[in-house]
């Protein structure tokens, strides 16, 4: 999509932007563009990569309205939201990390060992996971009861195995995880669902100032909000985050750490499920490689 095409798109939606656009191709569902409006205000544009994202956009709009009521940090304030364009004023701070889709190079915008990040992230997670179920129901958002968590994962395993294939090594580990009763929680909470450092905004002091990309938020397994941290920061940092989360009053069980490790290891399964949903050839091939097929 060319610069003048994007300018025409934003103008048709009531937003005039300058030519100095900056593109970010990290997003799977959306092309991300950083823009400056004619009045000098900074905006983030999300341009759908597929034509079937209208329902997802409406769902995320409701999610953001709900999350914005309960979190002390920033969430995107969508001022334009339709099947062609999503746009909102840029949040304060920078993503904790950025990823170059062409070179695969990771750049950090914070000190990875800054304890302020752990403390402030734990606070945000406690607030997020404390959003009342009654409010989630009011907004008509997805709810997965604790007793269904393993069935959801087992069904996903069977689907991915039949559609894309699955190595015996991975299948064995996933089934052991599913059969390990103590690892699974007996409660679910409202979660972000795709939380990792690339979706967390930080200030110069390393404190969390906002969270972006909420399309997968729902009531589910809280380990999903810890797995992304584990994948990027490692096991010791995961322990620190869980400890701080408990300290600040987050609901927990004694196997959250072990369960999160297995959740992280199941990332290829999640990617395979996503690839099947989108039927994108690139993602289908990438998923097969991760699944050992």
N, C-alpha and C positions, 0 to 999 in steps of 0.2 A: 504494500500500500504506500503510495507516494505522499510526500508532504502536503501537496495541494489537495489531494483526496481527503486527507485527515482534516485539513482546514475547512473544507467544504462540509464534511460530516459534522464537525463541532459547531460550525456556524448555523447549520440547519437545525441544531438542537439548542440554539441560543447562546453559544459560547464562542467568542472570537479569540483565536490563539495566534501567536507569532510563529515565524518559520523555524525558530531554533528548537526543534523537537529533538528529544533524546529517546532512543528506542531501547527496550529491554525485552529479550526473547525468552526469559526464564519460564514464563507462565505456560502451562499446558493447554488451558482452555482459552486464555486471552492473550492478545498481543498488548504489551504494556508500553505506554508512551508518556514521557514526562513533558509537560507543556507549560508555557507561560502565557497567560491571558493578556489581552491588550492593556489591561489596567495594571499589569505587573504581578498579579497574583499567580502563584504556582499551583498547577493542577496535575492530577494523575488521570490518564485516560486508559480504559480497558476496552479493547476492541475484540469482540468475540471471534474466535478462530473458526467456529462452526455455526451453522444456522439453527441448531437445535438447542441453544442455550437460554432461550427466553424464559422457560419455567425455572431453570436454575437461578437466573438473575432475580426473578421475583422472590424466590425462596431466600436468597442471600440478603435481599433488601429487608425482609422481615427479621432475619437473624441479626443484622446490624442494628436495627431499631431496638431489639430486645437487649442485646449485649451493651449497647450504649447507655442503657438505663442503669446498669449494675456495675460497670467497670469504671474505676477511677482513672484509667489510662485512656488514650484515644483509640477510637475505631473509625473507619472511613464513614464520612457523612455524604452519602450518594446524593448529589443534586441533579444528576441526569442518570436515568436508568431505563434502558429499553433494549430491544433485541439487537440494535446496531451499535450502541455506545453506552458505556458506564463511565461517569466522570465525577470526581470529587476533589476538593481542595487538598493539597498535599499535607500529609501528617507531619508533625514535628519530628525531628531526629532523622536518623538513617537506619536502614536495615542492618542488623548486627553483622550479617555477611551478605555479599553479593556474588553471583555466579555468572561467569561469561559462557553463554550457550555455545559459542563458537570454539573457544580455546579450552573450555572446562576449568578455567582458572578461578579459584576462590579468593576473594578479597575481604578482609575483615575491617570493619569500621569501629572496632572496640578492642580492648585488651581481653583476650579470651579467659584470662585468669582473674578478672575483676570480680570480687565477691559481691559487688553491688548488683551485678546482673542476676545472680542466683537469688538474692534476697527479693529484688523487685519482681522477678519472674514468678517466684513462689507466691507472692502477694496477689499478682494478677490471676494466677491459677486458682487460688482459693476463692477469689471473688467470682470468677467464671463458673467454677464448679458448684457455687452456692446459689446460682440463679434458680428460683423456685420452679419445680416441675409444673405447678399450676400455670405459671406464666408461659412456659414452653407449650403447654397444651392450648392455651389461649391463642397463641400465634400459629397454631396448627403445624408445628415443626415435628420432625421425626423423633420418635422415642423407641429405644430398644431396651426392654426390660432385662434385668440381670440373668434371668433364667433362659433368655434367648441368645445370649452372647456366643456360646459355643456352637449353637445350631447355625447361626449366621456365618461363623468362620468355617464350619464343616461344609456347609452348602457352597461357600466360595471355593473351598479346596476342591470339591468334586467338579464344579463348573470349570475351574481353571485347568484341572487335570485333563478333563475330557476335551476341552477346546484347544489348549495350547501345549499340554504335556507337562510333566513334573518329574524331576529326578527322584530316584528312590531315596536318596539321602535326605532331601528336603521333605519329602512326604513322610518319612519316618519321624523326623524331628517334629513336624507339625502335628502328627497324630499323637505323639507322646505328650505334647503340650495340651492338646485337647482333652486327653485322658487324665491329666494331672489335676485332680479336684482342688487341692489347697491353693493352687496358683490363681484360680478364677475368683473374681469378686462376687459378693452377694448383693451388690448395689450398683446403680449407674447414676451418672451425673451429666449435666450439660457440659459438653466439651467442644473445643475448636475443631479437632479432628485432623488437622494438617499443620500442627504447630512445630516449627523448627526455626533456627536463627534467621533464615531468610525472610520469615514472615513476622519477625519481632523488630520493632523500631526501638532504637536506643539513643540517648543523648551523649554528650562528650564525656560524661562521668560514668558511662556504662550502665545507666539505669534504664529500665524498660519504660518507654513513653507511649507505646501503642502496639497494636497487633492488626495485621492486614490479612486479606484472602480468607474469608469466612465461609466459603461455599459448602464445606463439609460439616459444619457445626450441627450437633444433634445431641440428644441424651444417649450416652453410651458408656463405654469402658474408659475410665480416666487414664489408663496406661497409654492410650493413643496420644495424649498430650505430653507424655514423658518420653515416648520412644524417639521422637525427633530430636530431643535434647541429647539423649544417649548416643544416637548415631553420629552427631556432630562433635560432642564434647567428651564422650567416653564414659566408662563405668564409674570412675571415682566422682566425676562431676554429677552423674545421675544420683549417686548416693547423697551428695551434698544437697541437691535440689529436693529430693524426697524428704530429707531430714528437715530442711527449712520449711517445706510445705507442711509437715506435721507440726512444727513449732508454731506456725501461724494459724493453726486450727483446721487444716485440711483433713477431710475424712480419708482414712487409709486402712489397709489391712497388711498383715505381716509379710505377705509375699508380693507386694507391689513391685519391688526391685526385680525379683526373678521373673515375674510375669512380663515386665517391661522389656527385659532382655529378649524374651521369646517373641514379643510383639515386634521388636525391632528386626529380629531375624526373619519375620514373616513379611517383610516389606516387598519381596518379589511376588508374593501371593496377592498383595494389595495392588501392585502395579499390573499384574496379569488381569485382575478383575477390571481395573480401569480400562485397560487396552481392549478387552472384550466389549465393554460398554461403548467405547468410542469407535471401535473397528478401524482405527487409524493404522495403516500398514507399518509406519515407523514404530509406533508403540507396541504393536503386536510382535514385531521382530525383536524389539528390545526386551520385551517381557519374556519371550521364549529363551533368550540368552540368559537372563537372570534366573529363570526357572530350571536351567540346565538342559534345555531342549533346543 
